[in-house]
Amino acid sequence: MRHTCKPPPAVQEQLIAALLPDVHVEPAPHSPAPLPTLPTTLPTSSTDDLLLGMARIDRSGRFHERRLLQALSWLPGQQLALDVIHGLIVVRPSSTGPHVLDHRGALHLPAAARNMCGINPGLPVVLAASVPEQTVVIHPEKVVARLLATHYADQLGGPHER
């Protein structure tokens, strides 16, 4: 006796609409998240309002200069925004800033910003603080040397590189 296998009855497949996007519907327009406004200039305070300091960056990228921070009234926990402009690091208070003064009042400079400006551990940086503008500009050693060389050449009337 011979048995023949019947094929199973045909099942009609149905796609489930909840799992498939509707290609006929226009996607909702999305607006990008607003970007924070970045400074386009450096502080413009008069020389009377500019405080100068010097610090050395430690191995982890931290530094602190108490006198400048006290003049700015920046306390531990102060939120700050850092921007790199023309090879300088500009630091300003920001309620949404991702950088914070630590419990000792030290500021950690991210490695990317240090690398962009040529700041290496152990080397000095010159800090210029504008109290009215609540801004600190961090000048790498090479930038300060270049500015001084240009100044001296201008004063002495000799050639200089720009």
Secondary structure, DSSP 8 states (H G I E B T S, - for coil): ----------------GGGS--TTS---------------S-----GGGEEEEEEE--TTSEE--HHHHHHHT--TT-EEEEEEETTEEEEEE-TT-SEE--TTS-EE--HHHHHHHT--TTSEEEEEEETTTTEEEEEEHHHHHHHHHHHHHHHHT-----
